[in-house]
């Protein structure tokens, strides 16, 4: 289990930016894609303040092995859920149709 600090906390078995509903994984993947801390804060203002984004990034940089293991575990859990509760192809098709902006066909 990873340590926590004033910028990262554990709730419900997951790691979050302290005092927010923003998961550490969200900040990690945005940062990995090259987003600046300012852009991350702009995208998720519920974090509260820019310094918390920098603090979460510093936490991740200080604990790379632990963060990697946590994210791998989250990915494994996500895949298990997908396997146990597959989304019907009809629902996938309707979602793709809705995202494309085309009218959704009704049965």
Buried (B, 14 or more C-beta within 10 A) or exposed (E): EBEEBEBBBBEEEEBBBBBBEBBBBBBBEBBEEEBEBEBBBEBBEEBBEBEBBBBBBBBBEEBEEBBEEBBEEBEEEEEEEEEEEEEEEEEEEBEEEEEEEEEEEEE
